[in-house]
Amino acid sequence: MIGIGIDGESPDPLVELVDTPGAAVSTLFHRYGEVVVRRTAHRTGDHALAEDAVQEGLIQVLQRLRGGDDDLLVYHPGSVVQRNARWAASKLMARDRSCTDKARMLDDPSLSAGDDPWSLLEMRWEVEDILSRLSAAQREVLHLRYVLRLPDAASAGRLGLSVKAFRCRLERALLAARQVARARTAA
């Protein structure tokens, strides 16, 4: 019997005991598949790739279950499915990238390594992770200034602040983002 709980809540009445690894994967797909596809599609910008990644990720889960490795699934099944889907998406994108990059280079040899779509996607994931660790107020200040590219006066007006107060909040938000980034690289 393989226990599949909801993120660390094993005594939860939603825990299902299943007899086979195949049934465990089916249960994981029905419980987490749609959410993981949505999250992966949001990160990659490609819904079809996200569906393929979730499928590949669940195949990895099945192989781990058949090998007797179900420790993480008992306590964090959603996290395991998400992590495996992310891993599979990176592998699928790397496979597609090699073909796409060769075709792009033939079409436009002036492209530099800095235009690598995979590197840009990885940077986007890092920025999303850093922003997710900031407060909503900090994210809002950064969004107004760097995403919407509003001048300080317009941003301050939207928040009902003076320009000086907005700039102070912006500096604090940037400082917090730098600290989170440093903590990520140190870990």
VENCORKA-V324200 format. One record per pair of residues at least 12 apart in sequence whose ideal C-beta (glycine too) atoms are under 10 Angstrom apart, sorted by the first residue. I is the first residue (numbers start at 1). J is the second residue. Records with the same first field share a line. If there is no record, write none. Layout:
I: J + J
//
This chain:
1: 16 + 17 + 18 + 19 + 20 + 24
2: 16 + 17 + 18 + 19 + 20 + 21 + 23 + 24 + 25 + 27 + 65 + 70 + 73 + 74
3: 15 + 16 + 17 + 18 + 24 + 70 + 73 + 74 + 75 + 77
4: 16 + 17 + 18 + 23 + 24 + 25 + 27 + 28 + 31 + 32 + 70 + 73 + 74 + 77 + 78 + 80
5: 73 + 74 + 75 + 76 + 77 + 78
6: 31 + 32 + 75 + 76 + 77 + 78
7: 32 + 75 + 76 + 77 + 78 + 79 + 80
8: 74 + 75 + 76 + 77 + 78 + 79
9: 75
10: 74 + 75
14: 31
15: 74 + 77
16: 28 + 30 + 31
18: 65
20: 62 + 65 + 66
21: 61 + 62 + 63 + 64 + 65 + 66 + 67 + 68 + 70
22: 62 + 65 + 66
23: 65
24: 58 + 61 + 62 + 65 + 70 + 73 + 77
25: 58 + 59 + 60 + 61 + 62 + 63 + 65 + 73 + 81
26: 58 + 62
27: 77
28: 54 + 57 + 58 + 61 + 62 + 65 + 73 + 77 + 78 + 80 + 81 + 84
29: 54 + 55 + 57 + 58 + 61 + 81
31: 77 + 78 + 81
32: 54 + 58 + 77 + 78 + 79 + 80 + 81 + 82 + 85
33: 51 + 54 + 55 + 57 + 58 + 81 + 85
34: 54
35: 54 + 78 + 81 + 82
36: 50 + 51 + 53 + 54 + 57 + 58 + 78 + 81 + 82 + 83 + 84 + 85 + 86
37: 50 + 51 + 52 + 53 + 54 + 55 + 85
38: 50 + 54
39: 54 + 82 + 85 + 86
40: 52 + 53 + 54 + 57 + 82 + 85 + 86 + 88 + 89
41: 53 + 54 + 89
42: 128
43: 85 + 86 + 89 + 121 + 124 + 125 + 128
44: 85 + 86 + 89 + 90 + 92 + 93 + 121 + 124 + 125
45: 117 + 121 + 124
46: 89 + 92 + 93 + 96
49: 88 + 89 + 92 + 93 + 96
50: 85 + 88 + 89 + 92
51: 85
52: 85 + 88 + 89 + 92
53: 84 + 85 + 86 + 87 + 88 + 89 + 90 + 91 + 92 + 93
54: 81 + 82 + 84 + 85 + 86 + 88 + 89
55: 85 + 88
56: 84 + 85 + 87 + 88 + 89 + 91 + 92
57: 80 + 81 + 82 + 83 + 84 + 85 + 86 + 87 + 88 + 89 + 91
58: 80 + 81 + 84 + 85 + 88
59: 84 + 88
60: 80 + 81 + 83 + 84 + 85 + 87 + 88
61: 73 + 77 + 80 + 81 + 83 + 84 + 85
64: 80 + 84
86: 125
89: 121
90: 118 + 121 + 122 + 125
93: 117 + 118 + 121 + 122
94: 118
96: 117 + 118
97: 116 + 117 + 118 + 119 + 121
98: 118
100: 117 + 118
101: 115 + 116 + 117 + 118
104: 116 + 117
126: 181 + 184 + 185
127: 142 + 177 + 181
129: 180 + 181 + 184
130: 142 + 176 + 177 + 178 + 179 + 180 + 181 + 183 + 184
131: 143 + 173 + 177 + 180
132: 180
133: 176 + 177 + 179 + 180 + 181 + 183 + 184
134: 173 + 176 + 177 + 179 + 180
135: 172 + 173 + 176
137: 159 + 169 + 172 + 173
138: 169 + 170 + 172 + 173 + 174 + 175 + 176 + 177 + 180
139: 173 + 177
140: 155 + 158 + 159 + 169 + 173
141: 155 + 156 + 159 + 161 + 166 + 167 + 168 + 169 + 170 + 171 + 172 + 173 + 174
142: 169 + 170 + 173 + 174 + 176 + 177
143: 155 + 173
144: 156 + 158 + 159 + 166 + 169 + 170
145: 166 + 167 + 169 + 170 + 173 + 174
146: 170 + 173 + 174
150: 166
151: 163
152: 164 + 166 + 167 + 170
153: 166
154: 166
155: 167 + 169 + 170
156: 169 + 170
//
